[in-house]
């Protein structure tokens, strides 16, 4: 189901989640690739540092892609997300005409690591009846993504 390119872009999304965590934000990252598989943009969660409750990595990615590359850049694209996208992010990616979402940590992994608050619905459930259909695949590289999530609430390394 997954290939080397999928693993490469997911690793990049996980690295962005580490960057988000180190900046004081929630540990989530996302990567946008074109319909042809070319890496276009990397984004990270910025809820805390931007003061924007919608600053999830996928939302930041959609906004930045629209601003920097134009809305057309997302048509048929793939998003690699370090954590399974929430309902808000799933909807935004659908409306952006993204065709495929690949995630690492599952919604349950996120709940186990971070607790509440959360919307306990999977992206595949949100997008199940979407027309046109949107592919939701995962988990891919779950363990390293979960390891980053589990850093939240732990004492900082000296």
N, C-alpha and C positions, 0 to 999 in steps of 0.2 A: 504494500500500500504506500509506503514512504520510500523516497530515494535519497541519495547523498545531498542533493540540493535542499531538500526538505530539512534534513538534519543540520546542514550549514546555517540556513536561515533561522531555524529554531534556536540553535546555539547563540546566534546573534541576539535574538529576542530575550533569551535568558540572561545574557551579558547586560542588556539594557535594563533588566529587572534589578540586577546588582547595582548598577549605576543609580537607579531610582532610590533604592534602599539607602545607599551611601549618601545620597543628597537629602535624606530625611523624609522621602515619600514612601508610599506603599510599593512593595517589590514586584512591579509588573512592567514588562516591556513588550514591544510589538514591532514587526517588520512588514513592510509592504513590498510585494514583488509584482511586476507587470504581468499581463496576461501571457507574455512570452517567457516569464520566469526570471527576468532581470531584477536585481535588487534595486529598489528605488528610494526607500526612506526607512529610518529607524526612529522610534519614539519610545518614551518611557512615561510612566505615571508621574503626574506633577500636581496632584491634589493639594498637598500641603504647601509646597513651595510657590504655587500659583494662587492658592486660596480659592480654587475652583473645584467644587465638589464633583463636577463632571470631567475632571482631568484624568480619567482612566487612559491607559496607554493607547488603546484602540481609538478612543475619541480624539486624543491628541494627534494620532496618526492621520485620521480622516481629515481633521481641520488643517494640519500642516500640508498634507498632500493636495488638498484643494487650493490652499494659498500659494504653495510653491510650484506645483506641477499642473494644476488645473483639475477639475472634476473628472475629465475624460481619462486621466491617468489611472483611475480606480476601476474602470469598466473591465470586467473579466479578470480582475487581479486576485491575488491571494494575500491573506494576512496570516502571519505566524504570531501567535500570542503565547506568552509564557504561562498565562493562566486562562482557563476557559472563559470566554467573554460573557459578561452579564447581559441581562435583557436589554439594557440601554445601549450597550456597545453592539450587540447583535443587530438591533434595529438600525443603528447608524450605519453599520457596514452594509446591510441590505439596501438601504436607501442610497448609499454611495455606489451601488451596483457592483460591489465586490462579489466574486463568484465562489470563492473557497476560503474557509477558515481552518487553520490547523492550530491546535492548542497543545500545551504540555501538561500542566497541572489541571486536574479536574475540579469541578465545582465542589465536590466533596473534599478534595485535598485542601482547597482554599478554606472551606469551613472548618476543617480539622485544625489547620495551622493558625487561622486568624480569628475564628469565632464570629460573633455577630458584630455589627449588623450585616445581613446579606439577603439577597433575593435567591431563595432556594429553587431556582429553575435553570435547567441546562440550556446552552445555546442551541443545541439540536432540537429541543422542545420548542423554543421560541421560533425557530426558523423552519419547523417541520412542514408547515403548510404554505411556505413562501412561494410566490409565483412572480418571476421565475425562480426555480429551485436554487438553493445555495448549499454547497457542500460543506459539511462540518465534520472534521476528522481529528481524532486524537484518542488517547494521549500519545504524544511523541516526546521523547526525552523527559519523561515525567519525573524521574528521581532527582535530577539536578535542579529542576524547577521547584520541586517541593522543598529541597534543601535550602533554597534561597528564602522561600516563604517561612520556613521554620526559624530563620534568623530573627524574625520580628519578635520583640519582647525579650530576647536574650541579651545579656550584658555585652557591651562592646568589647572587642579584643583589645588588649593592651599592647 
